[in-house]
């Protein structure tokens, strides 16, 4: 007896680790509402990936391929017996998030609206292949599956290395006389790639490329990746799934940039929803620094607990006397419950005091729960190695960003109520007064990489500056810090003579956010309107100075400026060193470095190196 024809989906899956995650589970689950069988075609699968793929799909094909199109071609060839008997075939891949339950009409209802006068249809109108390409989607009826144009095109696509796209197939089919329609056809004819160009529910899924792509490429095309992130949230997609998937897909700074992870804190100054249990873990080595910390901490919504670590019994006694006095004088109704602890050692300063001295507050209790929902790490930062104006600006930058007024402090805590996927919120990278942009690893990356391997922090490292809480102040869920808790001892930190770049404390500072991301959480940077405006104005000035003689599109400007800077970096570095030694020009590099950069830029313009 011949089996009844079925609707078949050929789904390409490419993952450098050979894994099949929850994103793919949800996508295939959604596809099963519109097809009867799913064939998953992977370019490689780990043992765990293969086990999960077998449980997920009706048939699994592994075929090394140079592109998603080549992988789909291999899959179609491998299951040609099924394709010939199918009632229809959907050809797609896993590079999207969805379907989103809150976006209506849903997937099945959208498919029911497909163009009836077309033998094949795509989700949206297609366009010639570009650097940023929508994930493939084309549905073909039996007459198309048997058509010579279809079979010839897919046969020739087996060796594709990334040059082909679904638009090329559409053009080949139309040239062969096949009618190809589009499900989403916006009225504006300029919209050719609706799933990339629109963030208003053009589809019940979100293109993954919007969140993993090159931010400069996305910016040049004026696409809206932050809108895609909001669409996921508003559409009811499980945000922990998206956060965990993105944490392994690209370096953290790229993901944060695309997702619009910076939040300017503002609001009504009132918490909505269930108030989380909040603990402030403050390392106060200098008791006289309590006053400044108290002025910021008083902005927190009431009900939080203060746990202070310090370096001696004398400091503990002084702090126990000072805390009630300081808080009662400013906010008598908000004197927090508090505890003062003396740390065993000052090795690692505030970092070790937090991770070792307060480990009992950061690890799960016997029943698996945590004593606090959110911990706020602060310390009496003085940066005595820096000139006073820089040190005081740095301290203001981090404390004001987190606790710059009651509206900001309340909005900070509200983020953890509203966003279950949020693991950490931290100040944006300091750059006013500090040469950190693009190079804030300084000498800490080698040790950070070693520690990440040792602690099981599995995140692609940023190349320029890590996404990190510079200044070591942030708010976090304790469970997001798991890799760092009970993993380090006092002996891992050098004594005071070793407290410098390349040491454990500075390396761990650059791993806090990476630990949260590795645990499957998202990370945000937060600040106040005043700090944001100040930072943006100075960033704009710096970019104007850097790019004023650089031609081209914004993406080309970035590429040219980066290439010229790198070409001039070696001679410039020597000039900077000699300039520092001689205190030359009040910090200016002098003409030689500028001439070197201009010469490198001129070579780039001529096409040379």
C-alpha positions as CSV (number, residue, x, y, z in Angstrom):
1,X,0.0,0.0,0.0
2,X,1.4,3.4,-1.0
3,X,1.9,5.8,1.8
4,X,-0.1,9.1,1.6
5,X,1.9,12.0,0.4
6,X,3.3,14.1,3.3
7,X,4.6,17.7,3.8
8,X,8.3,17.5,4.2
9,X,10.8,20.0,5.7
10,X,14.5,19.9,4.8
11,X,16.2,21.9,7.5
12,X,19.9,22.8,7.4
13,X,21.8,23.2,10.7
14,X,25.3,24.5,11.0
15,X,27.0,24.8,14.3
16,X,30.8,25.0,14.8
17,X,30.6,22.8,17.9
18,X,28.3,20.2,16.4
19,X,25.6,21.0,18.9
20,X,21.8,21.1,18.7
21,X,20.4,23.5,21.3
22,X,17.0,24.6,22.6
23,X,16.7,27.2,19.8
24,X,16.6,24.3,17.3
25,X,14.2,22.4,19.5
26,X,11.7,25.2,19.5
27,X,12.1,25.9,15.8
28,X,11.4,22.3,14.8
29,X,8.5,22.1,17.2
30,X,7.0,25.1,15.4
31,X,7.7,23.6,12.0
32,X,5.8,20.5,13.0
33,X,2.6,22.6,13.0
34,X,2.9,23.0,9.2
35,X,4.8,19.9,8.1
36,X,4.5,16.1,8.7
37,X,8.1,15.1,8.6
38,X,11.4,16.9,9.4
39,X,14.8,16.0,7.9
40,X,17.6,17.7,9.8
41,X,20.8,18.1,7.6
42,X,23.9,19.0,9.6
43,X,27.4,19.7,8.5
44,X,28.8,18.1,11.7
45,X,27.4,16.7,14.9
46,X,29.0,15.9,18.2
47,X,28.0,12.7,20.0
48,X,25.5,14.7,22.2
49,X,24.4,16.7,19.1
50,X,23.7,13.5,17.2
51,X,21.7,12.1,20.1
52,X,19.6,15.2,20.3
53,X,19.1,15.5,16.5
54,X,17.9,11.9,16.4
55,X,15.3,12.6,19.1
56,X,14.2,15.8,17.4
57,X,14.0,15.0,13.7
58,X,12.4,12.1,11.7
59,X,15.6,11.7,9.7
60,X,19.1,13.0,10.2
61,X,21.7,13.6,7.4
62,X,25.3,14.6,8.1
63,X,27.0,16.1,5.1
64,X,30.1,18.5,5.2
65,X,29.3,21.6,3.2
66,X,30.7,25.0,2.6
67,X,27.4,26.9,3.0
68,X,23.8,26.6,4.1
69,X,22.8,26.3,0.4
70,X,25.3,23.5,-0.2
71,X,24.1,21.8,2.9
72,X,20.5,22.0,1.7
73,X,21.5,20.6,-1.7
74,X,23.2,17.7,0.0
75,X,20.1,17.1,2.1
76,X,17.8,17.2,-0.9
77,X,20.0,14.7,-2.7
78,X,20.2,12.4,0.3
79,X,16.4,12.1,0.7
80,X,15.4,12.3,-2.9
81,X,13.2,9.3,-2.5
82,X,11.1,11.2,0.0
83,X,11.2,14.4,-2.0
84,X,9.7,12.7,-5.0
85,X,6.8,11.4,-3.0
86,X,6.1,14.5,-0.9
87,X,2.9,16.6,-1.2
88,X,5.2,19.6,-0.7
89,X,8.7,20.4,0.5
90,X,9.8,23.3,2.7
91,X,13.5,24.1,2.4
92,X,14.9,26.2,5.2
93,X,17.5,26.3,8.0
94,X,17.8,26.9,11.7
95,X,19.2,30.4,11.6
96,X,16.2,32.0,13.2
97,X,14.4,32.3,16.6
98,X,10.8,31.3,16.7
99,X,8.0,30.8,16.2
100,X,6.9,33.5,18.7
101,X,3.6,32.6,20.4
102,X,2.7,36.2,21.0
103,X,3.0,37.2,17.3
104,X,-0.3,36.8,15.5
105,X,-1.3,35.4,13.1
106,X,0.8,32.4,14.1
107,X,2.9,30.2,11.8
108,X,0.1,27.8,10.7
109,X,-2.3,30.7,10.1
110,X,0.4,32.5,8.0
111,X,1.0,29.5,5.9
112,X,-2.7,29.2,5.2
113,X,-2.5,32.6,3.6
114,X,0.2,31.5,1.1
115,X,-0.3,32.6,-2.5
116,X,-2.5,30.0,-4.2
117,X,-1.5,31.0,-7.7
118,X,2.2,30.2,-7.1
119,X,3.8,26.7,-7.4
120,X,6.6,27.9,-5.1
121,X,6.8,30.7,-2.6
122,X,9.3,32.3,-0.3
123,X,8.5,34.0,3.0
124,X,9.3,37.5,1.6
125,X,10.5,39.0,-1.6
126,X,14.1,38.1,-2.3
127,X,17.0,40.3,-3.4
128,X,20.5,39.6,-4.9
129,X,22.8,38.1,-2.3
130,X,24.4,40.6,0.1
131,X,26.9,40.3,2.9
132,X,23.9,39.9,5.3
133,X,21.5,37.4,4.0
134,X,18.1,36.2,5.3
135,X,17.9,32.6,6.3
136,X,16.6,30.5,3.4
137,X,12.9,29.7,3.1
138,X,11.2,28.3,0.0
139,X,8.2,26.1,-0.2
140,X,7.7,24.0,-3.4
141,X,4.7,22.0,-4.7
142,X,5.2,18.7,-6.5
143,X,5.2,20.2,-10.0
144,X,8.2,22.4,-8.9
145,X,10.0,19.4,-7.3
146,X,9.9,17.6,-10.6
147,X,10.8,20.6,-12.7
148,X,14.2,20.6,-14.4
149,X,15.1,24.1,-13.3
150,X,14.6,23.1,-9.6
151,X,16.6,19.9,-9.9
152,X,19.4,21.4,-12.0
153,X,19.9,24.4,-9.7
154,X,20.1,22.3,-6.5
155,X,22.5,19.9,-8.3
156,X,24.8,22.7,-9.2
157,X,24.6,24.2,-5.7
158,X,26.3,21.2,-4.0
159,X,29.7,22.9,-4.1
160,X,28.5,26.4,-3.2
161,X,30.9,28.3,-0.9
162,X,28.6,31.1,0.1
163,X,28.0,32.9,-3.2
164,X,24.5,31.6,-3.8
165,X,21.2,32.6,-2.1
166,X,17.5,31.7,-2.4
167,X,17.1,34.7,-4.8
168,X,19.3,32.9,-7.3
169,X,17.0,29.9,-7.1
170,X,13.9,32.1,-7.5
171,X,15.4,33.7,-10.6
172,X,16.3,30.2,-12.1
173,X,12.7,29.0,-11.4
174,X,11.1,32.0,-13.0
175,X,13.4,31.7,-16.0
176,X,12.1,28.2,-16.4
177,X,8.5,29.3,-16.3
178,X,7.7,28.5,-12.7
179,X,5.5,31.0,-10.8
180,X,7.1,32.0,-7.5
181,X,5.2,34.1,-5.0
182,X,6.0,35.6,-1.5
183,X,3.9,35.3,1.6
184,X,5.0,38.7,3.1
185,X,4.8,41.3,0.4
186,X,4.8,44.8,2.0
187,X,3.2,47.6,0.1
188,X,6.4,49.5,-0.2
189,X,8.3,47.9,-3.1
190,X,11.7,49.0,-1.5
191,X,11.2,46.3,1.1
192,X,12.8,43.2,-0.4
193,X,14.0,41.4,2.6
194,X,11.1,41.9,5.0
195,X,12.4,39.5,7.7
196,X,15.6,41.5,8.0
197,X,14.3,45.0,7.2
198,X,11.1,45.1,9.3
199,X,10.8,44.5,13.0
200,X,7.0,44.9,13.3
201,X,5.9,41.3,13.1
202,X,6.6,40.6,9.4
203,X,7.1,37.0,10.5
204,X,6.5,35.0,13.6
205,X,10.3,34.5,13.9
206,X,13.4,36.7,14.1
207,X,16.5,36.3,11.9
208,X,19.4,35.2,14.0
209,X,21.8,37.2,11.7
210,X,20.3,40.4,13.1
211,X,21.8,39.6,16.5
212,X,25.0,37.8,15.5
213,X,26.0,39.9,12.5
214,X,28.7,42.5,12.2
215,X,27.3,45.6,13.9
216,X,28.9,47.9,11.3
217,X,27.3,45.9,8.5
218,X,23.9,46.1,10.2
219,X,24.4,49.9,10.9
220,X,25.4,50.6,7.3
221,X,22.2,48.9,6.1
222,X,20.2,50.8,8.8
223,X,18.8,47.6,10.1
224,X,17.3,47.4,13.6
225,X,18.8,44.5,15.6
226,X,17.7,46.1,18.9
227,X,14.2,46.0,17.6
228,X,14.6,42.3,16.8
229,X,15.5,41.7,20.5
230,X,12.5,43.7,21.6
231,X,10.3,41.7,19.2
232,X,11.5,38.4,20.7
233,X,10.6,39.6,24.2
234,X,7.3,41.1,23.2
235,X,6.5,38.0,21.1
236,X,6.8,35.7,24.1
237,X,9.9,33.9,23.0
238,X,11.8,32.3,25.9
239,X,14.5,34.9,26.5
240,X,16.8,32.5,28.4
241,X,16.9,30.3,25.3
242,X,17.9,33.3,23.2
243,X,20.5,34.6,25.7
244,X,22.1,31.1,26.1
245,X,22.2,30.6,22.3
246,X,23.7,34.0,21.6
247,X,26.3,33.6,24.4
248,X,28.1,31.0,22.3
249,X,27.3,32.4,18.9
250,X,29.5,35.5,18.9
251,X,31.7,37.6,21.2
252,X,29.8,39.4,24.0
253,X,30.4,43.0,22.9
254,X,29.0,42.2,19.4
255,X,25.9,40.6,20.9
256,X,25.4,43.4,23.4
257,X,25.8,46.1,20.6
258,X,23.2,44.4,18.3
259,X,20.7,43.7,21.1
260,X,20.9,47.3,22.3
261,X,22.0,46.1,25.7
262,X,22.7,49.6,27.1
263,X,19.9,50.9,29.2
264,X,19.6,54.5,30.4
265,X,18.1,54.2,33.8
266,X,14.9,56.2,34.4
267,X,11.5,55.6,35.8
268,X,8.9,56.5,38.4
269,X,11.2,55.6,41.3
270,X,8.8,52.8,42.4
271,X,9.2,49.0,42.0
272,X,6.5,47.0,40.2
273,X,6.0,43.3,40.7
274,X,7.5,41.1,43.4
275,X,10.4,43.0,45.0
276,X,13.6,40.9,44.8
277,X,15.7,40.3,47.9
278,X,18.7,42.6,47.4
279,X,22.1,42.5,49.2
280,X,24.8,45.1,48.8
281,X,28.2,43.5,49.2
282,X,30.6,46.4,49.8
283,X,34.3,46.1,50.4
284,X,35.3,49.2,52.4
285,X,39.1,49.2,53.1
286,X,39.0,52.8,54.0
287,X,36.3,53.5,56.6
288,X,36.2,57.2,55.8
289,X,35.0,56.1,52.3
290,X,31.7,55.0,53.8
291,X,30.2,58.5,53.5
292,X,30.4,58.6,49.7
293,X,29.1,55.1,49.3
294,X,26.2,55.8,51.7
295,X,25.1,58.8,49.6
296,X,24.6,56.5,46.7
297,X,23.3,53.4,48.5
298,X,20.5,55.5,50.1
299,X,18.9,55.7,46.6
300,X,18.1,51.9,46.7
301,X,14.5,50.9,47.3
302,X,14.0,49.9,51.0
303,X,14.5,46.4,52.3
304,X,18.0,45.6,51.2
305,X,20.8,44.2,53.4
306,X,24.3,45.6,53.7
307,X,27.3,43.2,54.1
308,X,30.6,45.1,54.4
309,X,34.0,43.5,54.2
310,X,37.1,45.2,55.5
311,X,40.7,44.5,56.3
312,X,41.0,44.7,60.1
313,X,39.2,44.4,63.4
314,X,39.8,48.1,64.0
315,X,38.2,49.0,60.7
316,X,35.3,46.7,61.5
317,X,34.7,48.4,64.8
318,X,34.8,51.8,63.2
319,X,32.4,50.8,60.4
320,X,30.0,49.2,62.9
321,X,29.9,52.5,64.7
322,X,29.7,54.7,61.5
323,X,27.0,52.8,59.5
324,X,24.0,53.5,61.7
325,X,25.1,57.1,62.2
326,X,25.6,57.9,58.5
327,X,22.4,56.2,57.3
328,X,20.3,57.6,60.2
329,X,21.4,61.2,59.5
330,X,20.4,61.0,55.8
331,X,17.5,58.5,55.7
332,X,16.4,57.6,59.2
333,X,13.6,55.4,57.9
334,X,16.0,53.4,55.7
335,X,18.8,52.3,58.0
336,X,19.6,48.9,56.5
337,X,20.2,45.6,58.3
338,X,24.0,45.2,58.1
339,X,26.9,43.0,58.9
340,X,30.6,43.7,58.9
341,X,33.2,41.0,58.1
342,X,36.9,41.0,58.4
343,X,38.5,39.3,55.4
344,X,41.3,36.8,55.9
345,X,43.6,38.6,53.5
346,X,43.8,41.7,51.4
347,X,45.2,39.7,48.5
348,X,42.9,40.5,45.6
349,X,41.3,43.4,47.4
350,X,37.6,43.9,46.6
351,X,37.6,41.0,44.1
352,X,38.7,38.3,46.6
353,X,36.6,39.9,49.4
354,X,33.5,39.5,47.2
355,X,34.2,36.0,45.8
356,X,35.9,34.4,48.8
357,X,34.9,36.5,51.8
358,X,31.2,36.5,50.7
359,X,31.1,33.1,49.0
360,X,28.4,31.9,51.4
361,X,26.1,34.5,50.1
362,X,26.8,33.7,46.4
363,X,26.5,29.9,46.5
364,X,23.1,28.0,46.6
365,X,21.7,27.0,49.9
366,X,21.1,23.3,50.7
367,X,17.6,23.4,49.1
368,X,19.1,24.9,45.9
369,X,17.7,28.4,46.5
370,X,19.8,31.5,47.0
371,X,19.8,33.8,50.0
372,X,19.4,36.9,47.7
373,X,17.9,37.4,44.3
374,X,20.2,40.3,43.4
375,X,23.6,41.3,44.8
376,X,25.1,44.7,44.2
377,X,28.9,44.7,44.4
378,X,30.5,48.1,45.3
379,X,33.7,49.1,46.9
380,X,35.6,52.2,48.2
381,X,37.4,52.7,44.9
382,X,40.1,55.4,45.2
383,X,42.6,54.4,42.4
384,X,45.6,56.0,44.2
385,X,47.8,55.2,41.3
386,X,45.9,57.7,39.1
387,X,45.8,61.5,39.2
388,X,42.9,62.8,41.3
389,X,40.7,64.1,38.4
390,X,40.9,60.7,36.6
391,X,40.3,58.7,39.8
392,X,37.4,60.8,41.0
393,X,35.8,60.7,37.5
394,X,36.2,56.9,37.4
395,X,34.5,56.5,40.8
396,X,31.7,58.9,39.8
397,X,31.2,57.0,36.5
398,X,30.7,53.6,38.1
399,X,28.7,54.7,41.1
400,X,26.5,57.2,39.3
401,X,25.8,54.7,36.5
402,X,24.4,52.2,39.0
403,X,23.0,54.4,41.8
404,X,22.7,57.9,40.4
405,X,19.5,58.8,42.1
406,X,16.4,57.0,43.4
407,X,14.8,56.7,40.0
408,X,18.0,55.1,38.5
409,X,18.6,52.8,41.5
410,X,15.0,51.6,41.4
411,X,15.1,51.2,37.6
412,X,18.2,49.1,38.1
413,X,16.5,46.6,40.4
414,X,13.3,46.7,38.2
415,X,15.4,45.3,35.3
416,X,16.0,42.1,37.3
417,X,12.2,41.9,37.9
418,X,11.3,42.4,34.3
419,X,14.0,40.4,32.6
420,X,14.5,36.9,34.0
421,X,17.3,36.4,31.4
422,X,19.3,39.3,32.8
423,X,22.3,38.0,34.7
424,X,24.3,41.2,35.2
425,X,24.0,44.9,34.9
426,X,27.1,47.1,34.9
427,X,28.4,50.5,34.0
428,X,29.4,51.1,30.4
429,X,33.1,51.1,29.7
430,X,34.9,54.2,31.1
431,X,36.7,56.1,28.3
432,X,36.8,59.7,29.4
433,X,40.2,60.3,30.9
434,X,41.3,56.7,30.2
435,X,42.7,55.2,26.9
436,X,40.5,52.1,27.1
437,X,38.6,52.1,23.8
438,X,39.5,49.1,21.7
439,X,42.3,48.0,24.0
440,X,41.1,47.4,27.5
441,X,42.4,43.9,27.7
442,X,45.8,45.6,28.4
443,X,48.0,42.8,29.7
444,X,45.2,40.7,31.1
445,X,44.0,38.5,28.3
446,X,46.5,35.6,28.5
447,X,45.6,35.0,32.2
448,X,41.9,35.6,31.6
449,X,42.0,32.9,28.9
450,X,43.7,30.5,31.3
451,X,41.3,31.2,34.1
452,X,38.3,30.8,31.8
453,X,39.5,27.4,30.7
454,X,40.1,26.4,34.3
455,X,36.7,27.7,35.5
456,X,34.7,26.4,32.6
457,X,33.7,29.8,31.3
458,X,32.8,29.0,27.6
459,X,32.4,32.3,25.8
460,X,34.1,33.6,22.6
461,X,36.5,36.3,23.7
462,X,36.1,39.9,22.4
463,X,39.1,41.0,20.3
464,X,39.3,44.7,21.3
465,X,38.0,45.4,24.7
466,X,36.1,42.8,26.7
467,X,32.5,43.4,27.8
468,X,33.3,43.8,31.5
469,X,32.5,45.8,34.6
470,X,35.6,48.0,34.6
471,X,35.9,49.3,38.2
472,X,34.5,46.0,39.5
473,X,31.1,47.3,40.5
474,X,27.9,45.8,39.2
475,X,24.5,44.2,40.0
476,X,24.0,40.5,39.4
477,X,22.0,37.4,40.1
478,X,24.2,35.1,42.3
479,X,23.5,32.1,40.1
480,X,25.0,34.0,37.1
481,X,28.4,34.1,39.0
482,X,28.6,30.3,39.6
483,X,31.8,29.7,37.7
484,X,33.7,32.2,39.9
485,X,32.3,31.1,43.3
486,X,34.3,28.6,45.3
487,X,36.7,28.3,42.4
488,X,39.5,30.7,43.6
489,X,41.4,30.9,46.9
490,X,43.4,33.6,48.5
491,X,46.6,31.9,47.2
492,X,45.4,32.6,43.6
493,X,45.8,36.4,44.2
494,X,49.2,38.0,44.5
495,X,50.2,40.3,47.4
496,X,50.1,44.1,47.0
497,X,53.2,44.1,45.0
498,X,51.5,42.0,42.3
499,X,48.3,44.1,42.1
500,X,48.7,45.3,38.5
501,X,47.6,44.5,34.9
502,X,48.3,40.8,34.2
503,X,47.4,39.8,37.8
504,X,44.5,37.6,38.9
505,X,42.3,40.5,40.2
506,X,42.4,42.4,36.9
507,X,41.9,39.2,34.9
508,X,38.8,38.2,37.0
509,X,37.4,41.7,36.7
510,X,37.3,41.0,32.9
511,X,35.6,37.7,33.4
512,X,32.6,38.7,35.6
513,X,30.3,39.3,32.6
514,X,31.7,36.4,30.7
515,X,30.8,34.1,33.6
516,X,27.2,35.3,33.5
517,X,27.0,34.8,29.7
518,X,28.6,31.4,30.0
519,X,25.8,30.5,32.4
520,X,23.2,31.4,29.8
521,X,22.3,34.9,31.0
522,X,22.2,38.2,29.1
523,X,24.3,41.2,30.3
524,X,23.4,44.9,30.1
525,X,25.3,48.1,30.6
526,X,23.4,50.8,32.5
527,X,23.9,54.4,33.3
528,X,22.1,57.7,34.0
529,X,21.0,60.3,31.4
530,X,23.8,62.6,32.6
531,X,26.6,60.1,32.3
532,X,25.2,58.8,28.9
533,X,25.1,62.4,27.5
534,X,28.6,63.1,28.7
535,X,30.0,59.9,27.3
536,X,28.2,60.2,24.0
537,X,29.4,63.8,23.4
538,X,33.0,62.8,24.0
539,X,32.7,59.7,21.8
540,X,31.2,61.8,19.0
541,X,34.2,64.2,19.3
542,X,36.7,61.4,19.2
543,X,35.1,59.8,16.2
544,X,34.9,63.1,14.3
545,X,38.6,63.6,14.8
546,X,39.4,60.0,13.8
547,X,37.2,59.9,10.7
548,X,37.2,63.4,9.3
549,X,39.7,62.5,6.5
550,X,38.5,59.0,5.9
551,X,36.3,58.5,2.8
552,X,33.6,55.9,2.0
553,X,30.5,54.5,3.7
554,X,30.5,54.1,7.5
555,X,31.6,50.5,7.2
556,X,34.4,51.4,4.8
557,X,35.4,54.3,7.1
558,X,35.8,51.9,10.0
559,X,37.7,49.4,7.9
560,X,40.1,52.1,6.5
561,X,40.6,53.7,9.9
562,X,41.3,50.4,11.6
563,X,43.8,49.3,8.8
564,X,45.6,52.6,8.9
565,X,45.8,52.6,12.7
566,X,47.2,49.1,12.7
567,X,49.7,49.9,10.0
568,X,50.9,52.9,12.0
569,X,50.7,51.2,15.4
570,X,54.2,50.0,15.7
571,X,56.0,53.3,15.1
572,X,53.3,55.2,17.0
573,X,53.8,52.9,20.0
574,X,57.5,53.8,20.1
575,X,56.6,57.5,19.9
576,X,54.1,57.2,22.7
577,X,56.7,55.5,24.9
578,X,59.4,58.1,24.2
579,X,56.8,60.9,24.6
580,X,55.9,59.6,28.0
581,X,59.5,59.3,29.0
582,X,60.2,62.9,28.0
583,X,56.8,64.3,29.0
584,X,56.7,65.5,25.4
585,X,53.9,67.9,24.2
586,X,51.6,67.5,27.2
587,X,50.6,64.0,26.1
588,X,50.5,64.7,22.4
589,X,52.0,62.0,20.1
590,X,53.7,64.6,17.9
591,X,53.9,64.8,14.1
592,X,55.7,61.5,13.4
593,X,52.8,59.3,14.6
594,X,50.3,61.4,12.8
595,X,52.3,61.3,9.6
596,X,52.6,57.5,9.9
597,X,48.8,57.1,10.2
598,X,48.2,59.4,7.3
599,X,50.7,57.5,5.1
600,X,49.1,54.2,6.0
601,X,45.7,55.7,5.1
602,X,47.1,56.9,1.8
603,X,48.4,53.4,1.0
604,X,45.0,52.0,1.8
605,X,43.3,54.4,-0.6
606,X,45.7,53.4,-3.3
607,X,45.0,49.8,-2.7
608,X,48.5,49.1,-1.3
609,X,49.5,47.8,2.1
